Amino acid sequence: MGRLKNKVILVTGGARGMGAAHARLLVAEGARVVITDILHIEGEALAAKLGESTVYVPQDVTQPKEWAEAVASAERRFGALHGLVNNAGIANMAPIEQFPLDQWNKTLAVNLTGVFLGMQAALPAIRRAGGGSVVNISSVEGLRGSAGLHAYVASKFGVRGITKSAALEAAASGVRINSIHPGFIATPMTESFESSLFPVPLGRAAEPQEVSQAVLFLLSDESSYLTGSEIVIDGGLTIGVPRKCLAPENTF
């Protein structure tokens, strides 16, 4: 316990799903956590449950002014900001020829521009605190294509790329920036997905807290020599097709 003692972390999209799991684990490991979201009732309830080490701040990650307020809230309430988890994200699906432009724009605004704005707002504060860590939540869809998820795929490839370019700039000032690439995770965002579409070699969806363990590692001093790196948490989804999915004549 206490792997993040005295560290202040901001988690976007923290009201439920993976973000809430991250917040719970970070608090359990000694961090003080600023949860932000547009789901105000859920966010306030989670912050109240987690106690004095947590505060909820309403935030639309596509708005620069709200980013400035979220970072300022962390410094006012807890005195510093040592880490950022860019977790907020949305997904929608349609054939590319029918993909609505407004949904394309909204997905990139939340998933990619939100990450960009978050690093812009948080990096000066993290430097003021003497250095720290940024964790950008990408996806396995930032490593491959997926039919119908065009905006999501584009945004998550973008998160993967900007993580590396930002890591190059931030390294000299003691800030590490890495990306995490979850696969099929059991969250409200994926509950409508058909699990048979995801041939996971380990045979199941991941629980959100399994991703949170990697977030904890990247925020802690244990990952002090990692920057610009990718951690894939997908049960083997991207390494190949599991044997049980092969036709009998193709097995060996």
N, C-alpha and C positions, 0 to 999 in steps of 0.2 A: 504494500500500500504506500501511497505518497509519492508515486513516480512523477507527479506534476505539482508537488507542494510549492505554494507561493506563486504559481504561474496563473496568469489571467488569459483566458481563451474566449474568442468570439466564435459562435457556431451559427451559421445561417441555416434557414429551414429546419430549425431545431425543435419545433413544436411537436412533431410526431415522426414516426418511421425511423430511418437511420439517424437523422439529426438528433432526435430525442435519445436514442441509444448512446450516441456519442456523448451528449451532455451528461447523462447518468454516470457513465464510466469515468469521464473526466473529473466530475465532482468527487466520485468515490476514490479517485487517485490524488485528491488534494487540491485540484484546480478550483479557481473561481471562474464561473462561466457566465458569459452574456449570451442568452438565447435570443435570436431574432427570427421573425416569421411574419406572414400576413394572416396566420391563423391565431387570432388574438386570444380567444377563449382557451384553446389548447395550450398555447404558449404560457399564458399567465398561470394556468393550473399546474403545469409542469414545474415552473419556477417556484411556485409556492410549495410544492411537494419536496423539491430538492433543498429548500431552505435558504439561509442567509448567504450561502456561497454562490447563489444564482440570482440573476435578474433577467426579466424579459423586456425586450425593446421591440416595439413594432417596426418592421422594416420591409420595404419593397426594394429588393436588391438591384433593380434597374434604375434607381434614382440616386444620383450622386449626393444630394443633400441628406438623404436618409442614411447613406453610408457614413457621412461625416458625423451625424448625430450618434450613430451606433458606436463608432470608435470613441467619440467624446464621452459617451455614457460609460464605457468601460474604464476610461481613465478617471472620470469623476467618481465613480462608485468604488473602484478597486485600486486606483492609483497608477495603473500601467496597463499595457497590452503586450503580451508575449507571444500570442499565437492566434491564427485565424484558420477556421475550417470552412472553406467555401463548399457548402453542402447543398444549398437550395437548388432545386431543379424540377423541370416539368417534362412530360413526354406526350406526344400525340402521333397518330398513325393514319396514313392515307397513301394511295398510289401516287407516285411523283407527278403524274399528269393532272391529278385532281387535288394536289396538296394545296390548301388555302394559304395565300400569301400572308394573311394576318397571323395564322398559326406558326408559319415559318419565322416571321419577325419576332413573335412573342417568345418562342422557344429559344432563339438565339439571344434575345435580350436577357432572359432569366439565366440561362445555362452558361453563356459565354461572356456577354457584356457584364453580367453580374460578377463573374470571377475577376474580370479586368478591373472593374470599379472597386471591388473589394481589395485587391492588391494595391491599387493606387491609394486608397484611403488608409489601409492598415500599415503599410510598410514604414511610413515615417514614425508612427507610434511604436512599432516593434523595435525600430532602431533606437528610439528614445529610451526604451527599456533595456537596451544593451544587447539586443539580438534575440532571435527566436525562430519560429517555424511557421510556415504556411502549408496547409494541406488542401489541395484542390481535388474534389471528388469528380473524377471523370467517369469512365464506364468501360466495360469490354467493348461497347460500341464506339469507343475511341481508338480501338485497335483493329476493327473489322467493319464490314458493312452489314446491314440488316434491312431487308425489304420493308418498305412502309415507314420506317423510322428516320426519314431523310433529315429532318431538322435536328432531331436528337443526335443522330450520328455525326452530322456536321459540327454541332456544338461541342460534342465530347471529343472529337478529334482536335478541335480548336483549343479546348482546355488542356489537352495533352501537350500541344505545341507551345502555348503561351506559358505553361509551367516551366518549360525548358529555357525559353528566352528570358523570362523573369528571373529564373534561378541564376543565370549567368550574371545578370546585373546586381543581384542582391548578395551574392556570395561574399564580396569584399567587405560588406558592412555587417557580416555575422548573421544574416538571415538565410535560412534554408527553405527551399520551396520544392515540394514533391507532389506527385499525383497518385491517387488510388483508383483502381479500375475494378469496381465490383461487377459481378455477373448477375445471376438470377437471385435476388434478395427478397425475402418475404416481408414486404412493406405494403402500405395502402396503395402506393402507386402501381404495384405489380399484381395486386390481388385479382384483377380482371384478366390477366394473361393466362393462356393455356400452358400449363407446365410441360406438356409434351413437345412444345416448340423449342425447349431448351434441353438438349441431350447432355446432361451434366454427368461426367464420369463418376463423380461421387454419389450420384443418384438422388440428390435433394437440393432444394433451395437453401441458401444460407440464412441464418438468423442475423438481424441487424448488428447485434453485439459482436459478431465475428468480424465484421468490418471495423467496428469501433476499436478492436484490439490493435489493428494496424494504424488507425488514427492516433491512438495513445502512443504507440511506438514512435511515430514520426514527430509528434509534439514533444516527446521527452528527450532528455540528453543522451539516451541510449542510441539514438540515430544521428549522432553528432557529425558523422562523415557522409551522410546521404544528402545530396541535393540534385535536383533535376532528374530524379529517379522515378520509376513506375513500380507500384506494387499491384499485382493482379490477384484478385480474390474472387475466384470463379468456379471452384470445385473441379477445375480442369476443362471448363467449357471451351476455351479457345485453343486447347492443345490438339484437338482432334475429335473424331466420332467414336464414342465408346463401343466396345465390341458387341454389346447387347442390341445396339441399333443396326448392326450390319445384317444383310440378308444371309440365310444359311449357307448359300453357295459361295459367299465371300469370306466366310470365317476361316480361321486357321488355328 
